[in-house]
Amino acid sequence: MKYFILLLVVPALLNENCGKKKAAFPACVQQKIDSIAKEPRWNPPAEVNEYSYKGKRVFLFSSNCCDFFDELVDENCNPVCGPHGGITGRGDGNCTDFDKEATHIQLIWKDAREK
């Protein structure tokens, strides 16, 4: 009987966090995503990725076109730099070490709308 009760109780305890949603990313990032989603679909499609860069959590927003900088922002959506894009494709020059130093955490959002 003890084993039967353990079989019922242990899974319930292990699933204690089930259904609790962890904050995936800051509200300001969601606001920027919502703003982009109201625009016509970008080509290539817009995407947002989370990185760890210089010990901080940052978010990289792709640009709308070839000659614009990608936008790297901190958790409060303050601009950090533009690591990619522009006429040279090398960004704004303010974080030339981004590709070497940043660790990709996850894709936050990609615009999946059809053209």
Buried (B, 14 or more C-beta within 10 A) or exposed (E): EEEEEEEEEEEEEEEEEEEEEEEEBBEBBBEBBEEBEEEEBBEEEBBBBBBEBEEEEBBBBBBBEEEBBBBBBBBEBEEBBBBBBBEEEBBBEEBEEBEEEBEEBEEBBEBEEEE
